[in-house]
Amino acid sequence: MSQSLTANNKSQVANSKKRGGDQSTNCQPTNLPLTSIVIPNWNGAHHLPTCLDSLRAQTHPRVETIVADNGSTDGSLELLARDYPEVQALALGENLGFTGACNAGMQAARGEFVALLNNDTEADPHWVEEIISAFERHPEAGLVASKMLLFDRRDTFHTAGDFYRVNGTPGNRGVWQKDEGQYDHEEPVFSACGGSAAYRKMMLEQIGLLDEDFFFSCEDLDLAWRAQLAGWKCIYTPRAVVYHKLKASGGGVTASFHDGRNFIYILAKDYPGDLWRARWRAILRAQLHITAEALRAWRGDAARARLRGQLAGLLGIPKMLRKRRQVQRSRVVGRSYLDSILTEVDESP
């Protein structure tokens, strides 16, 4: 799938702009940057009130909220029309995946900054304000990562920004760790988790939106690779806090398949050639380890989905290689910088 919308979807986007918009009032300062919040939604009516009420409570006065709906049948659109008239509702009519919904929302967004937010989250009242402050402190940053804590265990991390290992496997910094101040300092990270990632609109106009071939999972890492290669940085800011009902709107078989496939997609599309030449043994070992683990648990649905995903990833390599040319041509950073932002792995026996 391409990043462009169909003519029908463009019409839906245009119509939505007529009923939704900037949540600021005329008495509030207009020189503050408008920030667009894009929420992908599929049958998430039971999650939306908590998420949207937290956005209503933001201390930053200029917030534009967009819900991109993937053909929900649970009354999500009716809920938005009845209870949240300030929200732009994009009725996409079909399930375009996380990537398709986010892209539709980002194309409709008018803000200088655009943040993606899962529908099963609650944002701290200062979330948007802290994101904007981080962007202003770091003009080199095209991405800002939030501190994501578990919704029902608010002293436990989901992620403090994401990392990418030299062997081609990603991860969430701090996942499952108790928050004891170990991630309370602002610092560069590799990527921002797509559940609360914030982007500079200028960067998106340069490198493009999410790759819809990823559909669900790792699309944020692919975008981070493209941003890092093009010279943009990702900054983790601990004061921008989001609480997440982890796996409430995804996971299981779906995540296992797309992780298996999309790990390979990133390696084929984004991982630079000089790193490939230095790290191919570690990459191969990591993929074989994933395969072996899935084979040992092959009776489980998730394990079999992971194997199907790896096979789909291998079959999709030609398509990713065609995209690779453009990604690698955009590279302006050297090998030493890439080494500095990737996470090493223990390769000892």
Phi, psi and omega per residue, in radians:
M1 nan 2.562 3.121
S2 -1.556 3.038 3.123
Q3 -1.505 -0.068 -3.141
S4 -1.510 2.686 3.097
L5 -1.549 2.710 3.015
T6 -1.217 2.871 3.132
A7 -1.046 -0.654 3.137
N8 -1.147 -0.752 3.135
N9 -1.172 -0.645 3.077
K10 -1.047 -0.671 3.099
S11 -1.123 -0.709 3.121
Q12 -1.119 -0.692 3.103
V13 -1.087 -0.801 -3.129
A14 -1.074 -0.745 3.139
N15 -1.136 -0.640 -3.118
S16 -1.135 -0.584 -3.117
K17 -1.121 -0.437 -3.116
K18 -1.271 -0.451 -3.062
R19 -1.825 -0.262 -3.125
G20 -2.107 -3.114 3.069
G21 2.836 -2.873 -3.126
D22 -1.008 2.236 -3.132
Q23 -1.423 -0.010 3.120
S24 -1.301 2.794 3.100
T25 -1.864 2.929 -3.066
N26 -1.143 -0.411 -3.092
C27 -1.469 -0.092 -3.115
Q28 -1.611 2.682 -3.094
P29 -1.072 2.380 -3.113
T30 -1.729 -0.024 -3.140
N31 -1.505 -0.093 3.074
L32 -1.352 2.560 -3.082
P33 -1.202 2.399 3.025
L34 -1.345 2.284 3.089
T35 -2.021 2.244 3.131
S36 -1.721 2.266 3.091
I37 -1.892 2.095 -3.110
V38 -1.879 2.146 -3.117
I39 -2.046 1.911 3.033
P40 -1.308 2.447 -3.053
N41 -2.471 2.349 2.981
W42 -2.488 1.849 -3.141
N43 0.942 0.789 -3.127
G44 -1.960 0.533 -3.092
A45 -1.024 -0.556 -3.125
H46 -1.288 -0.311 3.102
H47 -1.647 -0.535 -2.930
L48 -1.032 -0.729 -3.099
P49 -1.006 -0.763 3.124
T50 -1.061 -0.778 -3.126
C51 -1.129 -0.879 -3.049
L52 -1.242 -0.597 3.077
D53 -1.112 -0.625 3.116
S54 -1.190 -0.521 3.083
L55 -1.317 -0.560 3.048
R56 -1.101 -0.466 -3.064
A57 -1.592 0.121 -3.089
Q58 -1.129 2.466 3.124
T59 -1.321 -0.422 3.066
H60 -1.329 2.211 -2.967
P61 -1.382 -0.240 -3.050
R62 -2.033 1.577 -3.132
V63 -2.216 2.273 3.059
E64 -1.926 2.109 -3.104
T65 -1.870 2.254 -3.116
I66 -2.211 2.154 3.024
V67 -1.858 2.037 3.117
A68 -1.693 1.920 -2.986
D69 -1.744 2.159 -3.079
N70 -1.529 0.905 3.077
G71 1.268 0.693 -3.129
S72 -1.087 2.576 3.102
T73 -2.110 0.275 -3.057
D74 -1.869 0.254 3.136
G75 1.519 0.251 -3.131
S76 -1.026 -0.822 -3.095
L77 -1.164 -0.647 3.103
E78 -1.153 -0.671 3.082
L79 -1.053 -0.791 -3.128
L80 -1.107 -0.784 -3.107
A81 -1.129 -0.627 -3.073
R82 -1.409 -0.793 -2.941
D83 -1.894 -0.292 -3.052
Y84 -2.357 1.147 -3.079
P85 -1.135 -0.333 3.140
E86 -1.334 -0.228 -3.072
V87 -1.493 2.353 2.991
Q88 -1.403 2.096 3.140
A89 -1.843 2.040 3.091
L90 -1.699 1.859 -3.135
A91 -1.510 1.651 -3.046
L92 -1.350 -0.370 3.015
G93 1.433 -0.210 3.130
E94 -2.710 2.888 -3.108
N95 -1.478 1.805 3.113
L96 -1.640 0.170 -3.133
G97 1.347 3.049 3.094
F98 -1.026 -0.765 -3.070
T99 -1.175 -0.790 -3.114
G100 -1.121 -0.735 3.126
A101 -1.150 -0.777 3.135
C102 -1.096 -0.727 3.125
N103 -1.094 -0.709 3.097
A104 -1.053 -0.759 3.122
G105 -1.158 -0.721 -3.125
M106 -1.177 -0.576 3.100
Q107 -1.229 -0.485 3.097
A108 -1.463 -0.286 -3.021
A109 -1.181 2.473 3.128
R110 -1.895 -0.085 -2.995
G111 -1.328 2.730 3.015
E112 -1.187 -0.508 3.060
F113 -2.158 2.544 -3.127
V114 -2.243 2.194 3.123
A115 -2.056 2.398 3.006
L116 -1.634 2.444 -3.113
L117 -2.493 2.188 3.080
N118 -1.088 2.608 -3.141
N119 -1.248 -0.304 -3.104
D120 -1.746 0.738 -3.117
T121 -2.222 2.916 2.956
E122 -2.324 2.148 -3.112
A123 -1.605 2.361 3.000
D124 -1.006 2.558 -3.099
P125 -0.983 -0.455 -3.115
H126 -1.658 0.122 -3.017
W127 -0.962 -0.975 -3.099
V128 -1.114 -0.749 3.131
E129 -1.010 -0.730 -3.122
E130 -1.251 -0.619 3.069
I131 -1.063 -0.844 -3.128
I132 -1.100 -0.706 3.116
S133 -1.058 -0.701 3.128
A134 -1.139 -0.755 3.090
F135 -1.054 -0.709 -3.118
E136 -1.208 -0.601 3.096
R137 -1.274 -0.417 -3.028
H138 -2.250 1.418 -3.135
P139 -1.093 -0.316 3.101
E140 -1.386 -0.174 -3.068
A141 -1.491 2.236 2.991
G142 -1.779 -0.255 -3.123
L143 -2.304 2.523 3.019
V144 -2.248 2.265 3.116
A145 -1.788 2.390 3.128
S146 -1.614 2.893 2.910
K147 -1.461 2.002 3.129
M148 -1.855 2.119 3.108
L149 -1.973 2.763 3.138
L150 -1.205 2.453 -3.078
F151 -1.107 -0.730 -3.057
D152 -1.703 -0.068 3.046
R153 -2.402 1.459 -2.906
R154 -1.353 0.115 3.004
D155 -1.885 0.235 -3.050
T156 -2.200 2.370 -3.068
F157 -1.362 2.476 2.723
H158 -1.614 -0.891 3.086
T159 -2.819 2.569 2.990
A160 -2.068 0.958 -2.980
G161 1.541 2.743 -3.081
D162 -1.871 2.641 3.094
F163 -2.052 2.871 3.084
Y164 -2.349 2.122 -3.097
R165 -1.395 2.734 3.138
V166 -1.150 -0.308 3.123
N167 -1.570 0.154 3.035
G168 1.527 0.292 3.102
T169 -2.044 2.323 -3.107
P170 -1.674 3.050 3.072
G171 -2.951 2.908 3.095
N172 -1.682 2.185 3.078
R173 -1.112 2.248 3.011
G174 1.393 0.061 -3.045
V175 -0.957 2.304 -3.135
W176 1.272 -0.072 3.115
Q177 -1.358 2.580 3.006
K178 -1.298 2.405 -3.137
D179 -1.330 1.803 3.134
E180 -2.108 0.442 3.098
G181 1.585 0.032 -3.079
Q182 -1.218 -0.321 3.110
Y183 -2.154 0.737 -3.105
D184 -1.706 0.196 3.110
H185 -2.042 2.484 -3.138
E186 -1.288 2.347 -3.066
E187 -2.835 2.821 3.061
P188 -1.223 2.497 3.005
V189 -2.344 3.046 -3.115
F190 -1.311 -0.782 -3.000
S191 -2.598 2.829 3.007
A192 -1.826 2.298 3.104
C193 -1.048 2.316 -3.070
G194 -1.083 -0.267 3.120
G195 -1.269 -0.254 3.094
S196 -2.706 0.541 -3.083
A197 -1.335 2.438 3.066
A198 -2.049 2.400 -3.063
Y199 -2.239 2.558 2.994
R200 -1.384 2.203 -3.079
K201 -1.007 -0.642 3.129
M202 -1.026 -0.669 3.127
M203 -1.183 -0.751 3.140
L204 -1.075 -0.637 3.111
E205 -1.153 -0.474 3.133
Q206 -1.451 -0.830 -2.981
I207 -1.757 -0.211 -3.125
G208 1.694 2.996 -3.094
L209 -1.567 -2.828 3.110
L210 -1.184 2.594 3.095
D211 -1.457 1.975 -3.044
E212 -1.243 -0.212 3.029
D213 -1.172 -0.347 3.101
F214 -1.362 -0.502 3.036
F215 1.101 -0.989 -3.066
F216 -2.745 2.117 3.102
S217 1.634 2.268 3.038
C218 1.248 -0.028 3.107
E219 -1.110 -0.554 3.106
D220 -1.210 -0.635 3.108
L221 -1.212 -0.681 3.071
D222 -1.059 -0.769 3.116
L223 -1.136 -0.676 3.121
A224 -1.121 -0.701 3.069
W225 -1.021 -0.828 -3.120
R226 -1.099 -0.683 3.119
A227 -1.164 -0.824 -3.111
Q228 -1.093 -0.747 -3.140
L229 -1.121 -0.561 -3.131
A230 -1.465 0.016 3.046
G231 1.753 0.063 3.095
W232 -1.545 2.622 3.131
K233 -1.868 2.786 3.006
C234 -2.018 2.247 -3.110
I235 -2.014 2.252 3.001
Y236 -1.585 2.237 3.117
T237 -2.146 2.037 -2.997
P238 -1.269 -0.273 -3.108
R239 -1.506 -0.114 3.028
A240 -1.647 1.777 -2.936
V241 -1.968 2.356 3.069
V242 -2.317 2.426 3.088
Y243 -1.836 2.272 -2.964
H244 -2.163 2.283 3.009
K245 -1.416 1.446 -2.961
L246 -0.987 2.251 3.123
K247 1.224 0.205 3.121
A248 -1.235 -0.500 -3.085
S249 -2.136 0.424 3.120
G250 -3.140 -3.097 3.104
G251 1.953 -2.973 3.098
G252 1.127 -2.411 -3.084
V253 -1.064 -0.729 -3.110
T254 -1.051 -0.846 -3.133
A255 -1.153 -0.679 -3.110
S256 -1.097 -0.773 3.123
F257 -1.092 -0.882 -3.043
H258 -1.235 -0.572 3.035
D259 -1.101 -0.817 3.140
G260 -1.011 -0.730 -3.122
R261 -1.329 -0.807 -2.952
N262 -1.346 -0.414 2.979
F263 -1.002 -0.733 -3.131
I264 -1.269 -0.674 3.091
Y265 -0.977 -0.792 -3.116
I266 -1.125 -0.736 3.129
L267 -1.056 -0.676 -3.116
A268 -1.342 -0.568 -3.019
K269 -1.637 -0.734 -2.893
D270 -1.955 -0.550 -2.988
Y271 -1.183 2.087 -2.989
P272 -1.151 2.671 -3.075
G273 -1.088 -0.688 -3.130
D274 -1.166 -0.579 3.060
L275 -1.261 -0.655 3.073
W276 -0.986 -0.813 -3.092
R277 -1.119 -0.554 -3.127
A278 -1.498 -0.464 -2.944
R279 -2.109 0.191 -2.983
W280 -1.100 -0.559 3.125
R281 -1.147 -0.775 3.121
A282 -1.131 -0.669 3.114
I283 -1.107 -0.818 -3.133
L284 -1.095 -0.755 3.115
R285 -1.057 -0.717 -3.128
A286 -1.111 -0.764 3.128
Q287 -1.155 -0.704 3.112
L288 -1.155 -0.613 3.090
H289 -1.113 -0.758 3.094
I290 -1.044 -0.762 3.124
T291 -1.088 -0.798 -3.107
A292 -1.098 -0.745 3.119
E293 -1.084 -0.720 3.122
A294 -1.173 -0.672 3.122
L295 -1.144 -0.651 3.123
R296 -1.140 -0.496 -3.125
A297 -1.933 0.519 -2.934
W298 -1.077 -0.340 3.110
R299 -1.230 -0.326 3.140
G300 -1.460 2.498 -3.124
D301 -1.064 -0.716 -3.108
A302 -1.142 -0.675 3.133
A303 -1.129 -0.754 3.122
R304 -1.167 -0.622 3.080
A305 -1.123 -0.653 3.118
R306 -1.097 -0.743 3.117
L307 -1.126 -0.739 3.076
R308 -1.079 -0.648 3.116
G309 -1.136 -0.742 3.109
Q310 -1.087 -0.730 3.100
L311 -1.089 -0.756 3.105
A312 -1.097 -0.629 3.100
G313 -1.111 -0.758 3.113
L314 -1.109 -0.730 3.140
L315 -1.187 -0.429 -3.121
G316 -1.581 0.020 -3.110
I317 -0.998 -0.783 3.132
P318 -0.972 -0.711 3.127
K319 -1.134 -0.721 3.132
M320 -1.190 -0.613 3.120
L321 -1.122 -0.566 3.087
R322 -1.162 -0.620 3.097
K323 -1.332 -0.488 -3.070
R324 -1.003 -0.643 -3.074
R325 -0.988 -0.820 -3.112
Q326 -1.189 -0.717 -3.127
V327 -1.072 -0.834 -3.077
Q328 -1.248 -0.482 3.075
R329 -1.163 -0.430 -3.102
S330 -1.425 -0.074 -3.036
R331 -1.187 2.260 3.085
V332 -2.193 0.039 -3.087
V333 -1.873 2.672 -3.094
G334 -1.588 3.039 -3.113
R335 -1.082 -0.683 -3.102
S336 -1.095 -0.663 3.107
Y337 -1.147 -0.783 3.137
L338 -1.066 -0.714 3.090
D339 -1.046 -0.593 -3.076
S340 -1.281 -0.429 -3.089
I341 -1.774 -0.106 3.110
L342 -1.673 2.656 -3.096
T343 -1.674 2.242 3.108
E344 -1.293 2.782 3.085
V345 -2.194 2.675 3.094
D346 -1.396 1.919 -3.093
E347 -1.763 0.254 3.117
S348 -1.276 2.673 -3.121
P349 -1.039 nan nan
